[in-house]
Amino acid sequence: MEGPRRNTTISLLDSSGAMVSIDPTMPNNSERCPYRVLPLPGGHLTDKEELFQNVLTQVAEQFSRAFKINELKMDVTNRLAMLEKRVELEGMKVVEIEKCRNDIKKLREEMASRNNSSFLEENKKLVPRRDVPSYPKYHLSQETVEALRQPTFDVWQWEPNEMLTCLEHMYHDLGLIRDFNINPVTLKRWLLCIHDNYRNNPFHNFRHCFCVSQMMYSMVRLCSLQEKFTQIDILILMTAAVCHDLDHPGYNNMYQINARTELAVRYNDISPLENHHCAIAFHIFSQPHANMFAHFDPDTFKQIRQGTITLILATDMARHGEILDSFKQKVDIFDFSNEDHLTCLKMVLIKCCDISNEVRPMEVAEPWVDCLLEEYFMQSDREKAEGLPVAPFMDREKVTKPTAQIGFIKFVLIPMFETVMKLFPQMEEVMVQPLRESRDRYEELKQIDDAMNEVCVCVCVCVCVYVCVCVYVCVCVCVCVYVCVCVCVYVCVCVCVCVCMWVCVCVCVCVCVCMCVCVCVCVCMCVCVCVYVCVCMWVCVCVCGCVCVCMCVCVCVCVCMWVCVCVYVCVCVCVYVGVCVCVCVCVCMCVCVCVCVYVGVCVCVCVCVCVCVCVCVCVCVCVCVCVCVMRLYPICVCVCVCVYVGVCVCVCVCVCVCG
């Protein structure tokens, strides 16, 4: 069969007779649905037309290659296909997410309906889930169980896992798990969350939480509170004790307010930390795996929530006076059937447990004081660095352990415990008496510290006085030695000057005598020569007469005398010049020596004054410390007298030296 000629216009039809677009996205040709090729009528092309058509086809191919039209068309088509597929997948995801939400909602409703129903029998054992995070289950001996019920329990001997086991035992021993049908697995998860939400502060940490909870447990046992309160009240007391310091940052409310932290801003400066503890506690309860109140009816849960919040907010020490005064007004007419009275008692009980460390034995209580002071000092250091007010009882430079505890025990702990003791007299021997003994012990320590401080101050004062006296003596000795040396130098210089002047005068006199002798000898020799000449001339020229001879003799004598006078005058002038030079040299030396002595004396006086001023300043500082810190007035008076005497001695020495 002959096919269509080249360059014949054709149409492509599918099996249904519809025209198919020829492009890369067209369906594949198959035997089941083959394409049909239909030539279009229009006659045959001539050779010229065919040639022209070929040229146009080649040009179109060249343009297509140059501009990559087919590749661009295919790329755009592929992208459109990918976008359509992505939109389809996203739509499926939305549907799946919505379906998952509906499934979760149905599951929650089913769980809630199951929790509200009493499908669990009383003695049916709950099987814990395998993915429950667990801590080792310790077996508590009978001795440990008995010790756990006493306020003297040593909380320092236990690791975190052991403390969790003890807390779990408290809930079981008080019957809370049994009476409220709490899932033990949920209790364990909740305790683990509690442990994880306490920070590693020196004082406000998980061990403090365990300490407060154990004291609450011991008070429930000691005071037989289960006979006075309902089990819900006991559950509220224990839960509030466990949660009362959750996520404590280690800095108290005063710092939060002064530093304008996020907590203070969030809670409007009203008990920011206590509000935060409540929020964290019920955030944990909002987690399904840790909500041991999940099966409680709404009214019971509301009662537990309100009671827990009230007790945790009562731990704010800023409200201590308000709460204690309210309880004192009710204690004499206390009515255990009155809800307000019971609430006030529960607030006081948790406050007693929160600050009950001094009820415990000294070896247990004293480390807590060190931890608390460490946390206080950390806060005061940060407040100083940030320029915030520092409370005196937190300043490491002002507070000591005895002074910090005496006032707290005397004015906070004992009055509060004695007030509670009116309702529960059995507390006196176990709790109040240890507080009194602790107060007496710290007062003895304070007396010892005061005595040691007085001794130290006395020793410091004695050392200061001794140093002052030594300095005074050294200064006086140095001044005296210096003055003696200066005097000796001055005397030696004067003697040397006098000796030099005497030697010069002697030398001048000797020279003068020698010159005079020489002149005399010369004159005598001249006279003799003249006489001899005259005699000779007289003998030789007797004839000339006596007049001529006499004139000659006179002339010779005059010449000789004039020469002698000139020589004597020269010698006198030389001697005078030498004496003047010696006197000038001696005067200059004396002036230099006097200036050096004067400068030395001035330097000594200045040194004495400076030493006196420094000593006075040091002693004044010691006196101020004694007066302001130690209140040691007699010692300060003695020191002042010693300093005054020393200053007077120094002034006298300086005056004498200057004189």
C-alpha positions in Angstrom: 0.0 0.0 0.0 1.4 3.3 -1.0 1.6 5.8 1.9 1.0 9.6 1.7 3.5 11.5 -0.3 6.1 13.6 1.4 5.0 17.0 2.7 1.4 15.9 2.7 -0.8 17.5 5.4 -2.1 14.9 7.8 -4.3 14.7 10.9 -3.8 12.3 13.8 -7.0 10.7 15.3 -7.5 8.4 18.2 -9.8 5.3 18.3 -12.8 7.4 19.1 -12.2 9.7 16.2 -11.0 12.7 18.2 -8.1 14.7 16.9 -4.9 14.3 19.0 -2.5 17.1 19.6 1.0 16.2 18.5 3.3 17.2 21.5 5.6 15.5 24.1 2.7 14.9 26.5 0.5 13.0 24.0 -0.5 9.4 25.0 1.6 6.5 23.7 0.4 4.7 20.6 -0.6 1.1 21.5 -2.2 -1.9 19.7 -5.4 -1.6 21.8 -5.9 2.1 21.0 -3.9 2.8 17.8 -3.8 6.2 16.2 -5.3 6.8 12.7 -3.5 8.9 10.2 -5.8 10.9 7.9 -4.3 12.8 4.9 -6.0 16.2 4.4 -7.3 16.9 0.8 -5.6 19.8 -1.0 -4.0 18.2 -4.0 -0.4 17.5 -4.7 2.3 20.0 -4.5 4.5 20.9 -7.6 8.2 20.5 -7.5 8.7 24.2 -6.9 6.1 24.2 -4.1 7.7 21.1 -2.6 11.2 22.7 -2.7 9.8 25.9 -1.1 8.1 23.8 1.6 11.4 22.0 2.3 13.2 25.3 2.6 10.5 26.5 5.1 10.8 23.3 7.1 14.6 23.6 7.3 14.3 27.3 8.4 11.8 26.3 11.1 14.1 23.5 12.3 17.0 26.0 12.5 14.9 28.5 14.5 13.8 25.7 16.8 17.4 24.6 17.4 18.6 28.2 17.9 15.9 29.1 20.4 15.4 25.6 22.0 11.7 25.9 21.6 11.1 22.2 22.1 13.3 22.0 25.2 11.6 25.0 26.7 8.2 23.6 25.9 9.1 20.3 27.5 10.5 21.9 30.6 7.4 24.0 31.1 5.2 21.0 30.6 7.3 19.0 33.1 7.1 21.8 35.7 3.4 22.1 35.3 3.0 18.3 35.8 5.2 18.4 39.0 3.2 21.3 40.4 -0.1 19.5 39.7 1.3 16.4 41.5 2.6 18.4 44.4 -0.8 20.2 44.9 -2.4 16.8 44.8 0.0 15.4 47.5 -0.4 18.5 49.7 -4.2 18.1 49.5 -3.8 14.5 50.6 -1.6 15.6 53.5 -4.2 18.0 54.7 -6.8 15.3 54.6 -4.6 12.9 56.5 -3.8 15.6 59.2 -7.4 16.3 59.6 -8.1 12.6 59.9 -5.4 12.2 62.5 -6.9 15.1 64.5 -10.2 13.5 64.5 -8.7 10.1 65.6 -6.9 11.8 68.5 -10.0 13.6 69.5 -12.0 10.4 69.5 -9.2 8.7 71.5 -9.2 11.4 74.1 -13.0 11.2 74.5 -12.7 7.4 74.8 -10.0 7.7 77.5 -12.0 10.3 79.4 -15.1 8.1 79.3 -13.0 5.1 80.5 -11.4 7.2 83.4 -14.8 8.4 84.5 -16.1 4.8 84.6 -15.2 2.5 87.4 -14.2 -0.4 85.2 -11.1 -1.1 87.4 -11.8 -3.3 90.2 -10.4 -2.4 93.6 -7.8 -5.2 93.8 -7.0 -5.4 90.1 -3.3 -4.9 89.4 -2.4 -2.1 86.9 0.2 -3.1 84.4 2.6 -0.2 83.8 3.6 0.7 80.2 6.9 -0.4 78.9 8.0 3.0 77.9 7.6 4.4 81.4 10.8 6.2 82.6 11.7 4.5 85.8 14.1 4.8 88.7 15.4 1.8 90.6 12.9 0.6 93.1 14.5 0.5 96.5 13.2 -1.7 99.2 12.8 0.4 102.4 13.7 -1.5 105.6 11.4 -1.3 108.6 14.0 0.9 110.3 13.9 3.3 107.4 10.2 3.4 107.4 10.0 4.2 111.1 12.8 6.9 110.7 10.9 8.5 107.8 8.0 9.3 110.1 10.2 11.2 112.5 11.2 14.9 112.3 14.8 13.9 113.1 15.1 12.0 109.7 18.5 12.6 108.1 17.8 13.9 104.6 21.5 14.1 103.6 22.1 10.3 103.4 19.9 9.7 100.4 20.4 9.9 96.6 17.8 11.4 94.3 16.4 8.0 93.3 16.1 6.9 96.9 14.3 10.2 97.8 11.9 9.5 94.9 11.2 6.1 96.4 10.6 7.6 99.8 8.2 10.1 98.4 6.4 7.3 96.6 6.2 5.4 99.9 4.7 8.4 101.7 1.8 8.5 99.2 1.2 4.8 99.6 1.6 4.8 103.4 -0.9 7.7 103.8 -3.5 5.7 101.8 -3.7 8.4 99.1 -3.0 5.9 96.2 -5.6 3.5 97.5 -8.3 6.0 98.5 -8.1 8.1 95.3 -7.4 5.2 92.9 -4.3 6.9 91.6 -2.3 5.0 89.0 1.1 4.1 90.6 2.7 4.5 87.2 1.4 8.0 86.8 2.6 8.8 90.3 6.1 7.7 89.4 6.0 9.7 86.1 4.8 12.7 88.1 7.6 12.4 90.7 10.1 12.2 87.9 8.8 15.4 86.3 8.9 17.1 89.7 12.6 16.0 90.1 13.5 17.3 86.6 11.9 20.7 87.3 13.9 21.5 90.4 17.1 23.4 89.6 20.6 22.7 91.1 20.6 25.6 93.5 22.6 25.5 96.7 19.4 25.6 98.8 16.2 25.6 96.8 16.7 22.2 95.1 15.0 18.8 95.0 16.6 17.8 98.3 14.8 20.8 99.9 11.6 19.6 98.3 12.1 16.2 99.8 13.0 17.7 103.2 9.8 19.8 103.3 7.6 16.8 102.1 9.2 14.5 104.7 8.5 17.1 107.5 4.9 17.3 106.3 4.6 13.6 106.4 6.1 13.4 109.9 3.7 16.1 111.1 0.7 14.2 109.7 1.9 11.1 111.6 2.9 13.0 114.8 -0.2 15.1 115.1 -2.6 12.5 113.8 -3.8 14.9 111.1 -5.7 12.2 109.3 -8.1 12.2 112.2 -8.7 16.0 111.8 -8.5 16.4 108.1 -10.1 14.7 105.1 -8.0 12.6 102.8 -8.3 15.4 100.2 -6.8 17.8 102.6 -3.9 15.4 103.3 -3.4 15.0 99.5 -3.4 18.8 99.1 -0.9 19.2 102.0 1.5 16.6 100.5 1.2 17.8 96.9 1.7 21.4 97.9 4.8 20.4 99.9 6.3 18.5 96.9 5.5 21.4 94.4 6.1 24.5 96.6 9.5 25.5 95.1 9.3 24.2 91.6 11.8 25.8 89.1 13.1 28.2 91.8 15.8 30.3 90.1 17.9 30.8 93.3 17.0 34.5 93.7 14.2 35.6 96.0 11.1 37.8 95.3 12.9 41.0 96.3 15.5 40.5 93.6 12.8 39.6 91.0 11.0 42.9 91.8 14.0 45.1 92.0 15.6 43.7 88.8 12.2 43.8 87.1 12.5 40.3 85.8 10.0 38.6 83.5 8.4 36.8 86.5 7.9 40.1 88.4 6.4 41.7 85.3 4.2 38.7 84.6 2.8 38.5 88.1 2.7 42.3 88.8 5.3 42.1 91.7 2.8 40.0 93.7 4.6 36.8 95.0 6.2 36.2 91.6 8.1 33.1 92.6 5.2 31.4 94.4 2.9 32.1 91.4 5.6 30.7 89.2 5.8 27.5 91.3 2.0 27.1 91.0 2.1 27.6 87.3 4.9 25.0 86.8 3.1 22.5 89.1 -0.1 22.6 87.1 1.7 22.7 83.8 3.1 19.3 84.8 -0.4 18.1 85.8 -1.6 19.2 82.3 0.7 16.5 80.8 -1.5 13.4 80.3 1.4 11.0 81.3 1.9 12.8 84.6 -1.6 13.9 85.6 -2.5 11.7 88.6 -5.7 13.7 89.0 -6.9 12.9 85.4 -9.7 10.7 86.6 -11.0 13.1 89.3 -14.3 14.8 88.7 -14.1 18.5 87.9 -15.3 19.7 91.3 -12.7 17.5 93.2 -9.9 18.7 90.9 -11.0 22.3 91.3 -10.9 21.8 95.1 -7.4 20.3 94.9 -6.1 23.0 92.6 -7.5 25.8 94.7 -6.1 24.3 97.9 -2.7 23.6 96.4 -2.4 27.2 95.0 -3.4 28.7 98.4 -0.8 26.7 100.3 2.0 27.4 97.8 1.2 31.1 97.8 1.3 31.0 101.7 5.0 30.1 101.6 5.9 33.7 100.6 7.7 35.1 103.7 6.3 38.5 102.9 3.0 37.2 104.1 4.3 35.6 107.3 3.0 38.2 109.7 -0.4 38.3 108.1 -0.9 34.6 108.2 0.5 34.0 111.7 -1.6 36.9 113.1 -4.7 35.4 111.5 -4.0 32.0 113.0 -3.3 33.4 116.4 -6.8 34.9 116.4 -8.4 31.6 115.6 -6.2 29.2 117.7 -8.0 29.8 121.0 -11.4 29.2 119.4 -10.3 26.8 116.7 -13.0 24.7 115.1 -12.0 21.8 112.9 -15.4 21.9 111.2 -14.8 25.4 110.1 -13.3 25.5 106.6 -11.6 28.9 107.1 -10.0 27.6 110.3 -8.8 24.5 108.5 -7.4 26.5 105.5 -5.5 28.8 107.9 -4.1 25.8 109.8 -3.0 24.2 106.5 -1.2 27.4 105.5 0.6 27.6 108.8 1.5 23.9 108.6 3.2 24.2 105.2 5.0 27.3 106.4 6.3 25.3 109.4 7.5 22.6 107.1 9.1 25.0 104.7 11.4 26.6 107.3 11.7 23.6 109.7 15.4 22.8 109.2 16.3 23.9 112.7 13.8 21.3 114.1 16.2 18.6 113.0 19.4 17.6 114.8 22.4 19.9 114.6 24.3 17.7 112.2 21.4 17.7 109.8 20.3 21.3 110.2 23.7 23.1 110.1 24.6 22.1 106.5 21.2 23.7 105.4 22.3 27.0 107.0 25.5 26.9 104.9 23.6 26.2 101.8 21.1 29.0 102.4 23.9 31.5 103.2 25.7 30.4 100.0 22.6 31.2 98.0 22.1 34.5 99.8 25.7 35.5 99.1 25.3 34.6 95.4 22.2 36.9 95.2 23.9 39.8 97.1 27.0 39.6 94.9 24.8 39.8 91.8 22.8 42.7 93.3 26.0 44.6 94.0 27.2 44.0 90.5 23.8 45.2 89.0 23.6 48.2 91.4 20.5 46.9 93.2 19.6 47.2 96.9 21.2 44.5 99.1 19.5 43.1 102.2 21.7 43.1 105.3 21.0 39.5 106.1 22.3 38.5 102.6 25.5 40.5 102.6 28.6 38.3 103.1 30.5 41.2 104.7 27.9 41.8 107.4 26.2 38.5 108.3 27.5 35.5 110.2 25.9 32.1 110.8 24.9 32.8 114.5 23.6 36.3 113.9 21.6 35.1 110.9 20.0 32.2 112.8 19.4 33.7 116.3 16.9 36.3 115.2 15.2 33.9 112.7 14.7 31.2 115.4 13.7 33.6 118.1 11.3 35.8 116.2 10.0 33.6 113.4 10.3 29.9 114.2 9.6 29.6 117.9 6.5 31.9 117.9 5.0 30.0 115.0 5.7 26.5 116.3 4.5 27.5 119.8 1.3 28.8 118.4 0.7 25.5 116.5 1.7 23.6 119.7 -1.5 25.0 121.4 -3.5 22.7 119.0 -1.0 19.8 119.0 0.8 19.7 122.4 2.8 16.6 121.3 4.9 19.0 119.1 6.7 20.5 122.1 9.1 17.8 122.9 9.8 16.8 119.3 9.8 20.2 117.5 9.7 23.2 119.9 12.3 22.0 122.3 14.9 21.4 119.6 14.2 24.9 118.4 15.0 26.3 121.8 18.1 24.3 122.1 19.2 25.4 118.6 18.6 29.1 119.7 20.7 28.6 122.9 23.5 26.9 120.9 23.7 29.8 118.4 23.6 32.3 121.2 26.6 30.5 122.8 28.3 30.5 119.4 27.7 34.2 119.1 29.2 34.9 122.5 32.2 32.9 121.6 32.5 34.8 118.3 32.1 38.1 120.1 34.8 37.2 122.6 37.1 36.1 119.8 36.4 39.3 117.9 37.2 41.3 121.0 40.5 39.4 121.5 41.3 39.9 117.8 40.6 43.6 118.1 42.7 43.9 121.3 45.5 42.1 119.6 45.2 44.3 116.6 45.2 47.4 118.8 48.2 46.2 120.7 50.1 45.5 117.5 49.1 48.9 116.2 50.3 50.7 119.3 53.5 48.6 119.3 54.1 49.5 115.7 53.4 53.2 116.4 55.9 53.2 119.4 58.5 51.4 117.3 58.0 53.9 114.5 58.3 56.8 116.9 61.5 55.4 118.4 63.0 54.7 115.1 62.2 58.1 113.8 63.7 59.8 116.9 66.8 57.7 116.8 67.3 58.4 113.1 66.8 62.2 113.7 69.3 62.1 116.6 71.9 60.2 114.7 71.4 62.5 111.7 71.8 65.6 113.9 74.9 64.2 115.6 76.5 63.4 112.2 75.7 66.9 111.0 77.2 68.5 114.1 80.3 66.4 113.8 80.7 67.3 110.2 80.2 71.0 111.0 82.8 70.9 113.8 85.3 69.0 111.6 84.9 71.5 108.8 85.4 74.4 111.2 88.5 72.9 112.7 89.9 72.2 109.2 89.2 75.7 108.2 90.8 77.1 111.3 93.9 74.9 110.8 94.1 75.9 107.2 93.9 79.6 108.1 96.6 79.2 110.8 98.9 77.4 108.5 98.4 80.0 105.8 99.2 82.8 108.3 102.3 81.0 109.6 103.5 80.4 106.1 103.0 84.1 105.3 104.8 85.2 108.4 107.7 82.9 107.7 107.9 84.2 104.1 107.8 87.8 105.5 110.6 87.1 108.0 112.7 85.4 105.4 112.2 88.3 103.0 113.1 90.8 105.7 116.3 88.9 106.6 117.2 88.7 102.9 116.6 92.4 102.5 118.7 93.2 105.6 121.5 91.0 104.3 121.3 92.6 101.0 121.4 96.1 102.5 124.3 95.2 104.7 126.2 93.7 101.8 125.5 96.8 99.7 126.6 99.1 102.5 129.8 97.1 103.0 130.4 97.2 99.2 129.8 100.8 99.2 132.1 101.4 102.1 134.7 99.3 100.5 134.4 101.1 97.3 134.5 104.4 99.1 137.6 103.4 100.9 139.2 102.3 97.8 138.2 105.4 96.0 139.3 107.4 99.0 142.7 105.7 98.9 143.0 106.0 95.2 141.7 109.4 94.7 142.5 111.1 97.9 143.2 114.1 95.8 139.6 114.4 94.6 138.5 115.3 98.0 136.1 114.1 100.6 133.0 115.7 99.1 132.9 113.5 96.0 133.4 110.4 98.1 130.6 111.3 100.4 128.2 111.9 97.6 129.0 108.5 96.1 128.4 106.8 99.3 125.1 108.5 99.8 123.9 107.6 96.3 124.8 104.0 96.8 123.0 103.9 100.1 119.8 105.4 98.7 119.8 103.0 95.8 120.1 100.1 98.2 117.3 101.3 100.4 114.9 101.8 97.5 115.5 98.3 96.3 114.8 96.9 99.7 111.6 98.8 100.1 110.3 97.6 96.7 111.1 94.0 97.6 109.3 94.3 100.9 106.2 95.9 99.4 105.9 93.0 96.9 106.2 90.4 99.6 103.5 92.1 101.7 101.1 92.2 98.7 101.6 88.5 98.0 101.0 87.6 101.6 97.8 89.7 101.7 96.4 88.1 98.5 97.1 84.5 99.8 95.3 85.3 103.1 92.3 86.7 101.3 92.0 83.6 99.0 92.2 81.3 102.1 89.5 83.2 103.9 87.2 83.1 100.8 87.6 79.3 100.5 86.9 78.8 104.2 83.8 81.0 104.0 82.4 79.1 101.0 83.0 75.7 102.7 81.2 76.9 105.8 78.2 78.2 103.8 77.9 74.8 101.9 78.1 72.8 105.1 75.4 75.0 106.7 73.1 74.6 103.7 73.5 70.8 103.7 72.7 70.6 107.4 69.6 72.8 106.9 68.3 70.7 104.1 68.9 67.4 106.0 67.0 68.8 109.0 64.1 69.8 106.8 64.0 66.4 105.2 64.0 64.7 108.6 61.2 66.9 109.8 59.1 66.1 106.7 59.7 62.4 107.1 58.7 62.6 110.7 55.5 64.4 109.9 54.6 62.0 107.1 55.2 59.0 109.3 53.1 60.5 112.0 50.2 61.2 109.6 50.3 57.7 108.2 50.4 56.1 111.7 47.5 58.4 112.8 45.4 57.4 109.7 46.0 53.7 110.3 45.1 53.9 114.0 42.0 56.1 113.2 40.8 53.4 110.8 41.3 50.7 113.5 39.4 52.9 115.9 36.5 53.5 113.5 36.3 49.7 112.9 36.3 49.1 116.6 33.6 51.7 117.2 31.3 51.0 114.3 31.6 47.2 114.2 32.7 45.9 117.6 31.4 48.7 119.8 34.7 48.6 121.8 34.7 52.1 123.2 37.2 51.7 126.1 39.8 50.1 123.8 39.3 52.9 121.3 39.8 55.6 124.1 43.1 53.9 125.0 44.2 53.8 121.4 43.4 57.5 121.0 45.4 58.4 124.1 48.4 56.4 122.8 48.2 58.0 119.4 47.9 61.5 121.0 51.0 60.9 123.2 52.9 59.5 120.2 52.0 62.5 118.1 53.1 64.9 120.8 56.4 63.1 121.2 57.0 63.3 117.4 56.1 67.0 117.4 58.5 67.7 120.3 61.3 65.8 118.5 60.7 67.8 115.3 60.7 71.1 117.2 64.0 70.2 118.9 65.5 69.2 115.6 64.4 72.4 113.9 65.8 74.4 116.9 
